Amino acid sequence: MSESLMETSKDRLHEIKSILVSQPEPKEDKSPYFDLAEKYNLKIDFRPFIEVKPVSGKDFRKQKVEILDHTAIILTSRNAVDHFFSICSELKIEVPSDMKYFCVSEQTANYLQKYIVIRKRKIFTGFRTAQDLIEILKKHKNEKYLFPCSSIRKNDIPDFLKDNGYKHTEAVMYETVAADLSDLADVNYDIIAFFSPSGINSLFVNFPDFKQNKTRIAAFGPTTGQAVKDAGLILDIEAPMPNAPSMTGALEVYIKTANKT
């Protein structure tokens, strides 16, 4: 997309002074992003590139999904938790106490207590990733699973359920859409950090003629990295790295080198 596609990595090692993180600003005061900004005297701004919008009860009914026909719910995020219980509330569906919950992480499982008394429910928890959760699902093949998801979702869990003959239903309960970034039209950053292919899509929805030029692109995870490349952009910073498992760690590794040149 840009002439800079022909540049080498070394040619792109210009000093970093500003970073745009395409996520909400951390609520905690001790975020590693704040530490990074202070340590290297950086301007770091936060701006979600995507928005999550609920599917209305009316539109949900069109999917002809009967929630109470299922014995287990697969929850991969807080958004999935919120929108599942929101739909149930709107449609006046009382989730039975013997419903089982399969959560991608302990954080997601703990978040359930916003809606249910978790100590009285059957909850199965993965360590962190979808693959962790799949290992647990392998031990529970006889359930009838409901998979609340976004209009844009990863394939790993649905493909596993389908390929292995599990009884399951996908239910789109929320939509992932591009946020309005029009106020950033004339704002430039040395690095933009992305965390999902949806973020890359949002960039081009807002700025169809975006030119990367000297802006460095950071991406977390292989699918996000591939989306960067598929969009014709240069992927300058890949996270996680063997010596830097977080986005902030990968950014610091790059900044240490770039700011010495």
C-alpha positions in Angstrom: 0.0 0.0 0.0 2.9 2.4 0.7 6.2 2.9 -0.8 7.6 2.1 2.6 6.8 -1.5 1.9 10.2 -1.6 0.2 12.0 -0.3 3.2 14.0 -2.6 5.5 13.4 -2.9 9.2 16.5 -0.9 9.9 15.3 1.9 7.7 12.2 2.2 9.8 14.0 2.5 13.2 13.1 6.2 13.8 12.8 7.6 17.3 9.5 6.8 19.1 7.8 9.7 20.8 4.1 8.8 20.5 2.0 5.6 20.6 -1.7 5.1 20.0 -3.1 2.0 21.7 -6.3 0.8 20.1 -7.9 -0.2 23.4 -9.7 1.6 26.2 -7.4 3.4 28.7 -6.5 1.1 31.6 -8.5 1.8 34.8 -5.7 0.8 37.1 -3.1 3.4 38.0 -0.2 1.0 37.8 -0.6 -0.1 34.1 2.6 -1.0 32.4 1.7 1.4 29.7 2.0 4.3 32.1 5.3 2.9 33.3 6.5 2.8 29.7 5.4 6.3 29.0 7.2 7.6 32.1 10.4 5.6 31.5 10.9 6.7 27.9 9.1 10.1 28.0 6.4 9.0 25.6 2.9 10.3 24.7 0.6 7.3 24.9 -3.0 7.7 24.0 -5.8 5.1 24.2 -8.7 4.8 21.8 -10.9 1.8 21.1 -11.1 1.1 17.4 -14.1 -1.1 17.7 -17.4 -0.9 19.5 -19.6 -3.7 20.8 -23.4 -3.3 20.3 -26.1 -5.6 21.6 -28.4 -7.6 19.3 -32.0 -6.8 20.2 -34.3 -9.4 21.5 -36.4 -9.0 18.3 -33.3 -9.7 16.1 -32.2 -12.6 18.4 -35.6 -14.3 17.9 -35.0 -14.3 14.2 -32.1 -16.8 14.8 -34.6 -19.3 16.2 -32.3 -20.2 19.0 -34.0 -21.8 22.1 -31.7 -21.0 25.0 -33.4 -23.5 27.4 -32.8 -26.4 24.9 -29.2 -26.3 26.0 -27.4 -27.7 29.0 -24.2 -25.7 28.9 -23.0 -22.2 27.9 -19.6 -21.5 26.4 -18.4 -18.0 27.5 -15.2 -16.6 25.9 -15.3 -13.0 27.2 -17.1 -10.6 29.5 -19.0 -9.3 26.5 -20.4 -12.7 26.0 -21.4 -12.9 29.6 -23.1 -9.5 29.6 -25.0 -10.0 26.4 -26.1 -13.5 27.2 -27.7 -12.4 30.4 -29.1 -9.3 28.8 -30.9 -11.3 26.1 -32.2 -13.6 28.8 -33.5 -10.7 30.8 -35.1 -9.0 27.8 -36.8 -12.2 26.7 -37.7 -13.1 30.4 -35.8 -16.3 30.3 -34.9 -17.7 33.7 -31.6 -19.7 33.3 -32.0 -23.0 35.3 -29.7 -23.5 38.3 -28.3 -26.7 36.7 -27.0 -24.9 33.6 -23.3 -25.5 33.2 -20.9 -22.7 32.3 -17.6 -23.3 30.4 -15.4 -20.2 30.7 -12.3 -19.4 28.7 -10.5 -18.0 31.8 -10.8 -17.5 35.6 -11.5 -13.8 35.0 -14.5 -14.6 32.8 -15.7 -17.2 35.3 -15.4 -14.7 38.2 -17.3 -12.1 36.2 -20.3 -14.4 36.2 -21.0 -13.4 39.8 -22.4 -10.2 38.4 -25.4 -12.3 37.4 -25.4 -15.5 39.3 -24.2 -17.0 42.6 -21.3 -18.8 41.2 -20.6 -21.1 44.2 -24.0 -22.8 43.5 -23.3 -23.4 39.8 -21.3 -25.9 37.8 -18.5 -23.8 36.3 -15.6 -25.2 34.3 -12.7 -22.9 33.6 -9.9 -22.8 31.1 -6.5 -21.2 32.0 -6.5 -18.4 29.4 -6.8 -19.5 25.7 -9.4 -21.1 23.6 -7.2 -24.2 23.3 -7.2 -24.5 27.1 -11.0 -24.4 27.1 -11.1 -27.0 24.2 -9.1 -29.4 26.4 -11.9 -29.1 29.0 -14.7 -29.5 26.4 -13.1 -32.8 25.3 -14.1 -34.2 28.7 -17.8 -33.2 28.3 -19.0 -34.3 24.9 -22.5 -35.1 26.0 -23.7 -31.6 26.7 -25.8 -29.5 24.4 -23.7 -26.3 24.1 -24.8 -22.8 23.4 -22.1 -20.5 22.1 -22.9 -16.8 22.5 -20.7 -14.8 20.2 -20.2 -11.7 18.2 -21.0 -11.1 14.6 -17.2 -11.4 14.2 -15.6 -14.3 16.0 -12.7 -16.6 15.9 -13.1 -20.1 14.4 -11.3 -22.3 16.9 -14.1 -23.2 19.3 -16.9 -23.5 16.7 -14.7 -25.5 14.4 -13.8 -27.9 17.2 -17.4 -28.4 18.1 -18.4 -29.0 14.5 -15.5 -31.2 13.6 -16.0 -33.4 16.6 -19.8 -33.9 16.4 -20.8 -31.9 19.5 -24.4 -30.8 19.8 -24.1 -27.0 19.8 -25.7 -23.8 18.6 -24.1 -20.5 17.8 -26.0 -17.5 18.9 -25.0 -14.0 17.7 -25.8 -11.8 20.8 -23.7 -8.8 20.0 -22.0 -7.1 17.1 -18.5 -5.8 16.7 -18.4 -2.7 14.6 -15.9 0.0 13.7 -15.8 3.0 16.1 -15.9 6.5 14.8 -12.3 7.7 14.6 -12.9 10.8 12.4 -11.4 13.1 15.0 -8.0 11.3 14.5 -7.9 12.2 10.8 -5.1 14.8 11.2 -3.3 13.1 14.2 -0.2 11.1 13.6 1.5 8.6 15.9 4.9 6.9 15.7 3.3 3.6 16.6 -0.3 2.3 16.4 -0.9 -0.9 18.5 -3.5 -3.4 17.3 -5.0 -6.3 19.1 -7.5 -7.9 16.7 -8.3 -8.0 12.9 -11.4 -6.0 13.7 -9.1 -3.1 14.7 -7.3 -3.2 11.3 -10.7 -3.2 9.6 -11.8 -0.2 11.6 -8.7 1.7 10.5 -9.7 1.3 6.9 -13.4 1.9 7.4 -12.5 5.2 9.0 -9.6 6.0 6.7 -9.9 4.2 3.3 -6.8 6.0 2.0 -4.6 5.4 5.0 -0.9 5.5 4.2 1.4 4.0 6.7 4.5 5.9 5.7 6.8 6.1 8.8 4.1 4.9 11.3 5.1 1.7 12.9 2.5 -1.0 13.3 2.4 -3.3 16.4 0.1 -6.3 16.5 -0.7 -8.8 19.2 -1.2 -12.4 18.2 -0.7 -14.1 14.9 -4.2 -13.5 13.5 -3.8 -9.7 14.1 -0.4 -9.8 12.5 -1.7 -11.6 9.5 -4.5 -9.0 9.1 -1.8 -6.3 9.1 0.0 -8.0 6.3 -3.2 -8.8 4.4 -4.0 -5.1 4.5 -0.7 -4.3 2.7 0.9 -2.8 5.8 4.3 -3.4 7.3 4.3 -5.3 10.6 7.1 -3.7 12.5 6.4 -5.1 16.0 5.0 -8.6 16.7 3.7 -9.5 20.1 4.0 -11.7 22.1 7.8 -12.3 21.8 9.7 -15.1 23.5 11.4 -12.5 25.7 8.4 -10.2 25.9 5.0 -11.9 26.4 3.0 -8.7 26.5 2.3 -5.8 24.1 4.1 -3.4 26.4 7.1 -5.7 26.6 7.3 -6.0 22.8 7.0 -2.2 22.5 9.8 -1.6 24.9 12.1 -4.0 23.1 11.5 -2.0 19.9 11.8 1.4 21.6 15.1 0.5 23.1 16.5 -0.1 19.7 14.7 2.7 17.8 15.5 5.4 20.3 19.3 4.7 20.1 19.5 5.3 16.4 
